[in-house]
């Protein structure tokens, strides 16, 4: 083993923080929509709290309308703001958290490659092609789960949200919006557009929900996801370099699988583990830019896969 420098050790800690929060947000959404809150409540909590927290960023930098234009800013808000979270929340009413953690980044990676090829002239190449094929194989395993009586609606919605995520990422890349600024745009923009509609017209379970549930979701979705995870990701990128941008989405399927098993009691049989590993590896290859990056990513995915298989396994089906 090679000794780990303090810089890389710190980068790994920040990376672990970001990926745990991002994966945990899916588990928390699943928990919320299956207990005391509905999708409308969770979306309002997420962007209401995040908007208050990130309003100073908008006050200082604005909505970047000089670069994005009104249509571009609205596209970002729709692609990764309130409509996106609403759809993910609705999907999680019938689909398990690990499905969101696998299908969402898998579709995002494939669509991002195709958009990059069309818009920026990016080369796809053999490694990315292999990544796309691996994602498709991993995703196809969900067909086996659907054949056992699961509702297909949530899974199809997750395909749509993966496409929306890729569209948002395209806008951020095309116009060079920094991570924290982009997060502030979608948070404050979503609050402005969504909260009035929520207050006036949408059904609510918030008044009857336990205070502990409201506070927990507000802190996790509004503070940890919108601020802490973004800060942690940026810090990990500073310490680890561009590899962080590829590694973190690749680990979402595996980490969500483990968290869903531990906190929600979701099944983690062989099929689920294999699917998560394949999609995670495929995302890593699809988003990679170099052979050196691929070597590092392969090592990290293998290590995480080893941890994932130690999660509780359900009985043989």
C-alpha atoms as one frame of an Amber mdcrd trajectory, in Angstrom:
protein
   0.000   0.000   0.000   1.136   3.526  -0.713   1.262   5.978   2.207  -1.588
   8.476   2.124  -0.598  12.115   2.347  -2.462  14.470   4.664  -3.809  16.301
   1.633  -5.273  13.167   0.066  -6.553  11.914   3.413  -8.394  15.193   3.922
  -9.742  14.975   0.369 -11.110  11.493   1.014 -12.816  12.671   4.206 -14.472
  15.552   2.353 -15.457  13.212  -0.500 -16.976  10.714   1.931 -18.933  13.544
   3.560 -20.370  14.731   0.240 -21.311  11.283  -1.044 -22.909  10.265   2.258
 -25.072  13.399   2.303 -26.099  13.059  -1.350 -26.946   9.374  -0.996 -28.563
  10.019   2.373 -30.848  12.644   0.841 -32.487   9.927  -1.284 -32.968   7.755
   1.776 -34.438  10.709   3.676 -36.816  11.525   0.810 -37.955   7.908   0.714
 -38.448   7.970   4.491 -40.370  11.246   4.303 -42.842  10.263   1.567 -43.581
   6.917   3.237 -44.202   8.366   6.712 -45.522  11.780   7.785 -44.789  14.156
   4.879 -45.702  14.314   1.207 -43.620  15.275  -1.822 -44.914  18.852  -1.780
 -43.907  19.303   1.872 -40.418  17.911   1.353 -39.804  20.131  -1.659 -40.980
  23.198   0.264 -38.727  22.371   3.230 -35.724  21.744   1.030 -35.867  24.945
  -0.972 -37.389  27.142   1.715 -34.484  26.497   4.079 -31.851  26.420   1.315
 -33.064  29.742  -0.106 -32.670  31.455   3.268 -29.200  29.980   3.631 -28.008
  30.827   0.115 -29.754  34.167  -0.402 -26.487  36.055   0.373 -24.860  34.305
  -2.611 -27.620  35.575  -4.910 -27.427  39.021  -3.324 -23.722  39.146  -4.143
 -23.643  37.414  -7.542 -27.230  37.585  -8.799 -28.835  34.930 -11.015 -26.101
  35.179 -13.675 -28.700  36.458 -16.141 -25.992  38.208 -18.153 -24.665  34.748
 -19.044 -27.706  32.502 -18.713 -30.533  34.789 -19.718 -33.960  34.290 -18.170
 -34.579  31.127 -20.168 -31.253  29.616 -19.108 -31.814  30.363 -15.411 -35.311
  28.898 -15.633 -33.920  25.789 -17.334 -31.512  25.284 -14.430 -34.283  25.697
 -11.856 -36.580  23.256 -13.668 -33.788  20.772 -14.359 -32.420  20.459 -10.826
 -34.728  22.517  -8.620 -38.252  22.096  -7.305 -39.690  20.139 -10.295 -36.762
  17.700 -10.111 -37.161  17.074  -6.369 -40.927  16.749  -6.727 -40.516  14.050
  -9.359 -37.845  12.178  -7.381 -40.089  12.301  -4.303 -43.066  10.979  -6.257
 -40.890   8.195  -7.698 -39.741   7.192  -4.209 -43.323   6.556  -3.157 -43.146
   3.306  -5.132 -39.444   2.797  -5.934 -36.774   2.024  -3.302 -34.011   4.510
  -2.511 -31.345   2.340  -4.114 -33.258   2.518  -7.425 -33.008   6.322  -7.326
 -29.334   6.042  -6.377 -28.654   3.798  -9.363 -30.972   4.796 -12.210 -30.688
   8.556 -11.677 -26.877   8.910 -11.972 -26.734   6.149 -14.581 -29.123   7.909
 -16.948 -27.461  11.250 -16.139 -24.065   9.886 -17.196 -25.331   8.455 -20.491
 -27.298  11.581 -21.447 -24.385  13.824 -20.397 -22.084  11.956 -22.788 -24.539
  12.313 -25.662 -25.141  16.001 -24.930 -21.404  16.627 -24.657 -20.900  14.929
 -28.009 -23.649  16.965 -29.651 -23.024  20.374 -28.034 -19.296  20.433 -27.308
 -17.975  17.889 -29.788 -16.658  15.643 -27.003 -15.171  12.356 -28.111 -16.908
   9.312 -26.699 -14.164   6.728 -27.180 -13.963   3.061 -26.132 -13.861   3.612
 -22.352 -16.989   5.750 -22.314 -18.715   3.371 -24.717 -17.940   0.526 -22.326
 -19.289   2.684 -19.497 -22.580   3.232 -21.328 -22.933  -0.489 -22.012 -22.175
  -1.335 -18.365 -24.794   1.141 -17.133 -27.377  -0.332 -19.504 -26.620  -3.863
 -18.301 -26.887  -2.780 -14.668 -30.118  -0.900 -15.323 -31.601  -3.848 -17.200
 -31.435  -5.875 -13.986 -34.234  -3.682 -12.646 -36.485  -5.366 -15.207 -36.105
  -8.531 -13.136 -37.259  -6.615 -10.048 -40.245  -5.205 -11.949 -41.174  -8.715
 -12.945 -41.614  -9.535  -9.258 -44.514  -7.156  -8.804 -42.864  -3.755  -8.292
 -44.630  -0.763  -9.850 -42.830   0.471 -12.973 -44.009   4.095 -12.651 -41.396
   5.199 -10.131 -38.587   3.669 -12.183 -39.695   5.443 -15.342 -39.879   8.750
 -13.467 -36.281   8.212 -12.293 -35.208   7.885 -15.928 -36.817  11.269 -16.575
 -35.073  12.886 -13.589 -31.744  11.506 -14.790 -32.316  13.301 -18.105 -33.228
  16.501 -16.227 -30.026  16.267 -14.154 -27.960  15.931 -17.325 -29.652  19.013
 -18.820 -28.822  21.001 -15.693 -25.202  19.815 -15.806 -24.999  20.894 -19.457
 -26.112  24.423 -18.535 -23.582  24.657 -15.693 -20.783  23.487 -17.986 -21.771
  25.631 -20.949 -21.957  28.866 -18.981 -19.233  28.147 -16.414 -21.359  28.527
 -13.278 -19.545  27.620 -10.050 -21.044  24.902  -7.848 -22.138  27.102  -4.932
 -23.536  29.777  -7.248 -25.444  27.178  -9.265 -26.850  25.712  -6.060 -27.956
  29.169  -4.933 -29.647  29.858  -8.286 -31.749  26.700  -8.145 -32.515  27.105
  -4.415 -33.610  30.737  -4.487 -35.213  30.407  -7.920 -37.189  27.367  -6.758
 -38.312  29.168  -3.607 -39.541  32.164  -5.606 -41.451  30.054  -8.121 -42.597
  27.111  -6.007 -43.341  28.320  -2.468 -46.251  30.626  -3.425 -47.893  27.790
  -5.382 -47.304  25.410  -2.478 -48.773  27.855   0.041 -51.889  28.583  -2.005
 -52.796  25.489  -3.983 -50.949  22.266  -3.068 -52.001  19.628  -0.521 -50.033
  19.656   2.732 -49.297  17.199   5.502 -46.850  19.568   7.174 -49.253  20.925
   9.845 -50.009  17.422  11.145 -46.439  16.053  10.926 -44.324  15.572  14.067
 -42.002  18.498  14.747 -39.039  16.126  14.901 -39.732  14.920  11.342 -40.027
  18.489  10.048 -36.817  19.658  11.727 -34.848  16.587  10.619 -35.894  16.944
   6.976 -35.352  20.712   7.007 -31.810  20.338   8.336 -30.880  17.424   6.105
 -32.464  18.602   2.864 -32.088  22.351   3.326 -28.743  22.648   5.099 -26.704
  19.490   4.566 -27.630  18.833   0.927 -27.712  22.428  -0.261 -24.685  23.814
   1.571 -22.533  21.282   3.416 -22.385  18.726   0.583 -21.499  21.395  -1.990
 -18.754  22.759   0.260 -17.456  19.234   0.929 -17.421  18.416  -2.782 -15.461
  21.575  -3.596 -12.956  20.832  -0.818 -12.530  17.257  -2.029 -11.886  18.538
  -5.569  -9.228  20.904  -4.216  -7.420  18.013  -2.517  -8.053  15.195  -4.994
  -8.290  17.098  -8.277 -10.797  16.489 -11.106 -11.024  12.794 -10.165 -13.523
  13.792  -7.461 -16.056  14.928 -10.043 -16.048  11.445 -11.561 -15.747   9.372
  -8.417 -18.587  10.835  -6.380 -21.456  10.163  -8.825 -19.991   6.689  -9.363
 -20.304   5.864  -5.666 -23.926   7.029  -5.273 -25.474   3.640  -6.253 -23.398
   1.650  -3.768 -23.642   4.068  -0.871 -27.402   4.522  -1.338 -27.817   0.742
  -1.411 -26.030   0.387   1.939 -27.834   3.330   3.576 -31.203   2.091   2.330
 -30.531  -1.353   3.797 -29.387   0.014   7.154 -31.955   2.757   7.726 -34.977
   1.646   5.675 -34.589  -2.120   5.711 -34.576  -2.263   1.911 -33.568  -5.614
   0.391 -29.922  -5.991  -0.545 -29.813  -9.302  -2.348 -27.301 -10.334  -4.955
 -29.292  -8.755  -7.782 -29.382  -5.340  -6.108 -25.672  -5.416  -5.265 -24.645
  -6.501  -8.770 -26.843  -3.812 -10.333 -25.416  -1.087  -8.080 -21.816  -2.187
  -8.749 -22.353  -2.312 -12.521 -24.041   1.079 -12.688 -21.430   2.643 -10.390
 -18.586   1.248 -12.481 -20.349   2.348 -15.660 -20.800   5.893 -14.366 -17.104
   5.978 -13.445 -16.090   4.941 -16.958 -18.662   7.164 -18.648 -17.524  10.297
 -16.839 -13.796   9.531 -16.882 -11.367  11.542 -18.984  -8.118   9.611 -18.737
  -6.643   6.153 -18.245  -4.981   7.330 -15.019  -8.372   8.420 -13.724  -9.812
   5.051 -14.662  -7.181   3.178 -12.645  -7.961   5.222  -9.549 -11.699   4.925
 -10.068 -11.554   1.163 -10.536  -9.710   0.766  -7.235 -12.214   2.964  -5.378
 -15.260   1.216  -6.868 -13.840  -2.210  -5.979 -13.208  -1.149  -2.387 -16.687
   0.300  -2.042 -18.233  -2.789  -3.637 -16.518  -4.898  -0.999 -18.111  -2.788
   1.715 -21.512  -2.947   0.025 -21.537  -6.739   0.026 -21.136  -6.698   3.801
 -24.588  -5.067   4.127 -27.451  -7.312   5.320 -28.397  -9.759   2.551 -31.961
 -10.871   2.196 -32.894 -14.485   1.811 -32.266 -16.150  -1.534 -35.128 -15.452
  -3.873
